[in-house]
Amino acid sequence: MRLICLLFFITTLSGCYQNKALTQNTLIYCTESLPTSFNPQISHDIASLDATTHQIYSRLVTIDSKTNKFIPDLAESWQRSDDKLRYRFTLRSNISFHQTDFFKPTRFLNADDVLFSFNRMLDYQHPYHMVNNQAENYFYNHPFTNLLSEINKIDDHTVEFVLVKPDVTLLANLAAHYAVIHSQEYANQLIQQGQPENLDFQPIGTGPFKFKSFDSNGTIRYKKHALYWQSMTNIQNLIYFTNPSATKRYTKLLSGECDAISYPAASQLETLSKNKNITLNSKSTENIALWAFNTKRDILKNYQVRQALSQAIDKKTILQAVYFQSAIQTDTLLSKQSWALKPRFENDQYDPDKARQNLTLLNYDFSKTLTILLPDSSDVFNPNFHKTAELIQANLGDIGIKTDIINLSGAALKARLRSGDYDTYLTGINVHINDPDSIFRPLLSCNSTAETGNSSHWCSPKIQVLLDQSLTESNFAQRIKNYYQIQDEIYKQRPYLPIAHVLRLDAISKSILNVEVNPLTGINFQNAIKQDLN
Amino acid sequence: MLSFLLRRLNLLLITALILTIIAFAVDRIVSVNADAVVSHNGYISQYFSYLWNILNGNLGHSSVDNQALLDRGLIFFASTLELCFTALIFSSIIAIPLGLLAGLFRNTRLDYGIMTIAIIGLALPVFWVGVMAVLLPSVWGQVLPVDGNLSLIYEVPVVTGFLLIDTLMVTEQYELFAFIDRVAHLILPALVLSFFLITEIVRLTRHSMTMVMRSNYIQAAYAKGFSRTKIVFAHALKNALPPIIPQLRLQLSTIISFAMTIEIVFNLNGIGKWLFISLKTGDYLVLPAGILIISGFILSFSIFIEILMVIISPLRRGSLYADK
């Protein structure tokens, strides 16, 4: 009885334990996982990007989220030379780095900082080259190695990027998360202190928030960077809190303990979208789940066989059973927001009867067992490979094809991929930059191996020429035309069956405005405004 | 008196030794690979050096972040104790009046009503009630926090480990808001934890009150013509409450283990969550340290209460002379 009275009394208190003045300028973002480091140059997982790219650092150029055009960030302007090999960037002046307990900058940003940031990745002799680097993801850390030949300092505020060969993806690469600018002065200080590894764990940048602390409970604290060169928000303190339980994050969003949460569980999406106090932000990403056909296998050599197999797969069920509402079904490699996507009017139809007829007409050998290779652990583009494989197995079973599911992990998987001893492979691609080449090249180039993405062992001279041409093509319309041709060819040849484009989901309280989520580079609180709704 | 103290301390010592042997065994099992080099020393000498380390307050270092286990364990344990203590206060406020009423009006509808509530409280698993409480924000919105020890807005340096005290030390910066925030964060978990305690206290108080009301001096007071109110307040209460305390002492280990479950449900930084997380991350050295801290506390606390009871309660003093 008294307990009920007490509970009633508590409800009438209604959140008045909070200090309005403090909650007003503090934003708490509850995330799913901890960042692996505070440097997007070496960590490409979404948690690390969310915690760093837009908050701590700035890049030379960024992409305008509305127009999709490159806009200057730390670089004021840029010019390209006539031979398309040299890009000259003029840096903004009076850009200051973060003032923190562990670093007090004595100078503004200049060309040395830019050189340091890129040479760390490019120059094998650089003192920071091997610091905190894992040999395993080495390749992915160095998107610039095949792109740039050198970077020159012209004067304190001008740098010149020299390309190996003409390549229009330079700007996209400079706008990517791994092209952030570090402070050379800080790096030198760390070398003197004998702790170079701190560069990636006690970061200094030029972004809107400066790093304050990180503790093992998963709390990251940032403070507003008072000397930030762009207009800023009313947020003084930014706090990230890691809580792996989706239920907990959801409850904390409701109880007001979190202002925004990442990755609400699929089961919560319906109630979340009905809640008037919460905005559900879903962004389709370029990350795609694929089913690759090994085109070197005799049984799958004929493109008509691959097409017929694609017809037998019920993508809708896979989407419902594996992704719930966290992905959208797709028939194309490029996502809807890509500028190079060729609009398509005929879609993949799920038609097992027709698939069987077609296979019979093609004299397909139904007695053979088809192998489905898949990685052991889940990935950003597929939360459950095994379930997906089982659904595909059931679909193929319906048309009379026996299948074998092979789960492999790590080195065993790599070895199997290299040997090419598999019929099909459940995979996907995690895209880091907003350029169609970053999807097509790993999947379709003859130079790409199964380990680097080309798990269908696809090599066609026609597509290779188109890929290479588009890379140096400065006429935008022609480039789009090339990509349209590639898409047509791929749609017909079917080395891959695209299954789903994965969504990035964030639930944000209505009291927070202007949070931008970029599916490639992470969440951005630079313009966030917190308002009092009561 | 001295021989009584010696007997108690003797008990403490022997139990503590047994505990260290258990902790040592756990320690050996989990770190068998780590120091295979020293194992040729033989277990006996290893045990003695382990004991020596414990006596020096060295329980080893975490294999994950290399922090001293004793310091960290004590800080976490302080927060667990804070939770238990708050739950005890809550349940006393709620349960003692209920128990007294039930005892006074024994076998009436009121008694049955109160006892029904108490039995339901006992029947509900604590962690289930905790999970239900965590879901409350979906029903009533932004009212009480359901997660964590303290809002992340406040940065309170660890001094004593007792956050209620630590938050009072930062009043210059946050005024009383940090303290209020801490209290708000304690309310729900403490209420859930007190569910179990309420049942126990109601039953104990009811029983004790019944016994007192049946005793001869109360009958005598009735015979003298005192009013019922005067009898209850002047004579019965004073004698009904003290016997509950030693009974509650027996519940201490249950309370602490429930508190550890609650911590995991409410994501509170206490010793339960510390052990849980350490097990998940494979930091098994935390296990013997946790055993030693928790059981050491329960052991010394119950002996302390026993001694205290002997000092304050004349009836119990008889046990001083048991050997005579």
Interface residues (C-beta under 8 A of the other chain):
Chain A: M1 R2 L3 L6 I10 T11 L13 S14 G15 Y17 Q18 N19 L22 T23 T26 I28 S216 N217 T219 R221 N237 I239 F241 N243 T247 K248 T251 K252 L254 S255 G256 E257 T271 N277
Chain B: D65 I94 P97 L98 I117 V134 L135 L136 P137 S138 W140 G141 Q142 V143 L144 P145 V146 D147 G148 S151 L152 I153 Y154 E155 Y174 E175 F177 I180 D181 V183 A184 I187 L191 I198 N267 N269
